[in-house]
Each structure stands twice: as structure tokens, then as C-alpha cells.
Amino acid sequence: MRDVPLLSGAELLGHTQEFSNQPLSLMQRFNRELGDMGRLRFGSSSLLVVNTPDLANELLVKRHSHFRKSRALRAGFYPLMGDGLFTSEAGLWRRQRKLMAPIFHPGHVADFDACMTECAALRAGAWADGQTLDAVHEMTTIAMNVASRALFGADTHEAVELGAALTVGMAWAVNLMSSMPFALQIELADWLERAASRLPPAQRSTVERIVGRVERPILWPAAANRRMRAAVRVLDDYVARLLAERRAAGSQPREDLLSRLLHAHEGVDDAAMSDRQLRDEILTLFVAGHETTSTVLAWSLYLLSRHPEVRDALEHEADSLGHGFPTVADLPRLPLATRVFKEALRMYPPIPVYERQAREPVEVGGARLDVGDYAAVFPWALHRRECLWPQPSRFDPDRFLPEAETARHRYAWLPFGAGPRVCIGNHFALQEGPIILATIVGRARLELVGTAEIEPDPSTATQRPRGGLPMRVQLRHP
């Protein structure tokens, strides 16, 4: 690691402050200065950054078994998501992934197309001509309703209440992971883990137990922690009530994802998930099912407003369906909607960093990592490399024409990750995004208010537009 070039600007605490306050500009600077591979420093720890499709493949796919997700990410999101798919590791993660993968098969995901259209049409149907609205809020509401209906059939009121609690929990996690005390706590856990790897087995197990305690967030009696606890209680109470109601209703199956989770087994004689595990998976899916998609939809509307020629073509595409409710069967007739959504995912990937921590000595790109060392791919940086994406700051949905996608390296576009830990809901998102876009543009045109450039907010979990996205409604088909 010491032989890997270090990005300039590493002060006493390395790149900690810059990465917390201006992560996206740091990534762009990484592209300019280092390119394929380099190193950032956080305190006494280094982060190896790989920045080519081949190296991303090596880290996330070929050598995935040598790594786990970073300790900071798992610890920061644990109060909210517990041991759900996003945060779990090793045997638990493999079991859960195996149980849940069939639920997200494209054939099952197709069942939710009507839900996606109805939620978008219902929200857009309430807009008035000339109204100014926040597109981030509107897309969050739509995606929240889709997620809640697909997961457990919640009504709009419940979706808003749960969404508010999730927002509090996610904001708390982001703030925690950018705090200096937590960074020092994680560094201590990393140091103890490295020390344990050199101890005899009997002593090692003792130190590993200490590590397990050290890496959990310390919840001091502060206002932010009280708000987080209250939000988690809202979520826990809702899930407990939901599970009790389902079991009281008997074995009558429903079409939502909760029913499929309740009946998920590895084999005929295997036990179903515990209530705690169900809770963790439900909340993980709810977060992933609304936060990331809503952010990309908001950026899609922003880009369409800045590029009226693309928006006009998309309106024509939506109108050509000849009916008001796009379905999954219409997706082949909505190629531009799909390309717009994919290009928004390229320009504004909702997860800008995929960080991994070595569980054993391993080499990536010729750099040797020891136990506890960190490596990462920055999709935000990778998606802006000139050698992969000519004029990367330009909005161009034609980058995702079939022939262009075929010619491009498979791992040049990583909005959902790669390898065994690729996002389990990627098919859901790639169906939901174009369907909602087509539904909205068929109903209304949204014009950006003002001419100021909108920037991502690094303090949000998914890089939402900073300060919201004010847009004016022009009804097309009242």
C-alpha cells in the first residue's frame, strides 16, 4: 500500500475532512491526478482506490471472498438495518441472499408494474397547472408508496410515517459515519482486529469479542440519538404489528414481498427467518426500495428540464403508447425512458462509494492489503473517466443504445455494484424508473425554476439534489 501513489492534500488527518465535506470534488480530483489507482489517507489508515473496470472487477468480483463490507458502514447502519442484506456478512449473508434471490427474479418483479404506474399516476394526478413543487419530495413520495405497497401493502399515511422515520435513521447514520469520534472508534476496532490476527487462538477469541463491542455505535444521551431511537421504535412497532396481523390472518397468501419473505425457506425442512431477521430485511428493502430510486428519478427530471430536446422525444414516446398506464410489457416501447434513467444513474449514482475491508491478506492491482486494510471503487469517479465516457459531464442517453452498451466494458457502469453483492433489487429499479418516468411525462411537463446549477448534497445518503429541486408544473393531459 505504501508504494501506491497518495492523492495530494493529505493533511494531519489525511483526507478525512475533505472526504466528509466535499467527497465528489475529491473524486473528480482523483480522476485528474491519479487516474487508474491511488490511495487516500484517513488518520493512520489508507484506502486503496481502484478506478478502472478491470480493477473494479478484480475487487468486487474476482477477489470478493477476501473482503467484507467496511466496518464503519456496517456499524453506522446497524441500528436501522440490523443484519439485513446490506450489512450482514459471511454465512448469514449467504443464507439470506439465497433465500431472497428468487423473490427478486425478473418474473416476480414484473408483477408490480401496475403498482408502480398507479402510485405515479395518483401523485401526478394531484398536481395543478402552474404549481411549483419540490421534485425530490414528489419522487420520494411516489417511490415510498411503491416500496410500501410492494413490500407490505401499506396505505399512503403509513408510507409517509415510515418514510419520515427512515429519513431520521438514515440521516443519523450518515452524520455518525462522518464524525471524528466514530472514526477514531472504528480505527481502534481495526487496530484490535489486526492485533488479534497475530495472537494464539485462545487470546484471539477474547480480543475478537472486544472488537465486536467496540465497533457498535456508542449511543450517548444526546438529542440526535434520542430522535434516532424514537424513529427506530416507530419502525420496529410497525413491523411487529404487521407480522402479527399476517399470522393472525392465517395462511392466505398475498402478492406482496412480505408474504414471499414469510414463506422463504432454503429447503422443505429448513426454518423460516426469525422475526428479527424479517424486521432487518424488511427495513433494508424499504430503504433501498425508495431512497435510491427516488433520488435518481429526481435527477432524471432535472436533466430532462435542462435538455428539452430529449424531454420532447420522451413525451412523444410516452404519448405513443396510446394509453395512460405503462406496464412491464410496454418497456420495449419505452427505450428512451430506460436510457434516460440509466444515464441519470451514470451521472448521479446514488451510492458513490463501494468500500471493502480485507478479511485476510490479498493483492488487488498489484497492491498488497493486510487484514483490516480498506479498498474501494468510486462509481462517481469511474462514471466520469474520459477514457470510458467521452465528455462525461454531458447528458447523453444514447450512451445506452444497445450497440453502445455491447461495445463498452461490463464494469464501466456500476450503479448497482458488481459480483455476488450486486444490488438484489436492480431489476426492480430498472423496471420502476422508466415506468414512473413515462407515467409522469405523459401527464405533465416539469420545468426547473431558475437557472442555477443544482449540485448533489454529500450530507445525504444518496447524494440528493442540494436544497431540493423546485420545478413548475405544466399539465399536458389533465
Stockholm file with secondary structure:
# STOCKHOLM 1.0

chainA/1-478         MRDVPLLSGAELLGHTQEFSNQPLSLMQRFNRELGDMGRLRFGSSSLLVVNTPDLANELLVKRHSHFRKSRALRAGFYPLMGDGLFTSEAGLWRRQRKLMAPIFHPGHVADFDACMTECAALRAGAWADGQTLDAVHEMTTIAMNVASRALFGADTHEAVELGAALTVGMAWAVNLMSSMPFALQIELADWLERAASRLPPAQRSTVERIVGRVERPILWPAAANRRMRAAVRVLDDYVARLLAERRAAGSQPREDLLSRLLHAHEGVDDAAMSDRQLRDEILTLFVAGHETTSTVLAWSLYLLSRHPEVRDALEHEADSLGHGFPTVADLPRLPLATRVFKEALRMYPPIPVYERQAREPVEVGGARLDVGDYAAVFPWALHRRECLWPQPSRFDPDRFLPEAETARHRYAWLPFGAGPRVCIGNHFALQEGPIILATIVGRARLELVGTAEIEPDPSTATQRPRGGLPMRVQLRHP
#=GR chainA/1-478 SS CTTSCBCSCCBTTBTHHHHHHCHHHHHHHHHHHTTTEEEEEETTEEEEEECSHHHHHIIIIITGGGEEECHHHHHHHHHHHTTSTTTCCHHHHHHHHHHHGGGGCHHHHGGGHHHHHHHHHHHHTTCCTTCEEEHHHHHHHHHHHHHHHHHHCCCHHHHHHHHHHHHHHHHHHHHHHTCHHHHHHHHHHHHHHHHHTTSCHHHHHHHHHHHHHHTSCCCCSCHHHHHHHHHHHHHHHHHHHHHHHHHHTCSCCCSSHHHHHHTCCSSTTSCCCCHHHHHHHHHHHHHIIIIIHHHHHHHHHHHHHHCHHHHHHHHHHHHTTCSSCCCGGGGGGCHHHHHHHHHHHHHSCSSCCEEEEESSCEEETTEEECTTCEEEECHHHHTTCTTTSSSTTSCCGGGGSHHHHHHSCGGGCCTTCCGGGSCTTHHHHHHHHHHHHHHHHHHEEEEESSSCCCCBCTTSTTCCBTTCCEEEEEESCC
#=GC SS_cons         CTTSCBCSCCBTTBTHHHHHHCHHHHHHHHHHHTTTEEEEEETTEEEEEECSHHHHHIIIIITGGGEEECHHHHHHHHHHHTTSTTTCCHHHHHHHHHHHGGGGCHHHHGGGHHHHHHHHHHHHTTCCTTCEEEHHHHHHHHHHHHHHHHHHCCCHHHHHHHHHHHHHHHHHHHHHHTCHHHHHHHHHHHHHHHHHTTSCHHHHHHHHHHHHHHTSCCCCSCHHHHHHHHHHHHHHHHHHHHHHHHHHTCSCCCSSHHHHHHTCCSSTTSCCCCHHHHHHHHHHHHHIIIIIHHHHHHHHHHHHHHCHHHHHHHHHHHHTTCSSCCCGGGGGGCHHHHHHHHHHHHHSCSSCCEEEEESSCEEETTEEECTTCEEEECHHHHTTCTTTSSSTTSCCGGGGSHHHHHHSCGGGCCTTCCGGGSCTTHHHHHHHHHHHHHHHHHHEEEEESSSCCCCBCTTSTTCCBTTCCEEEEEESCC
//
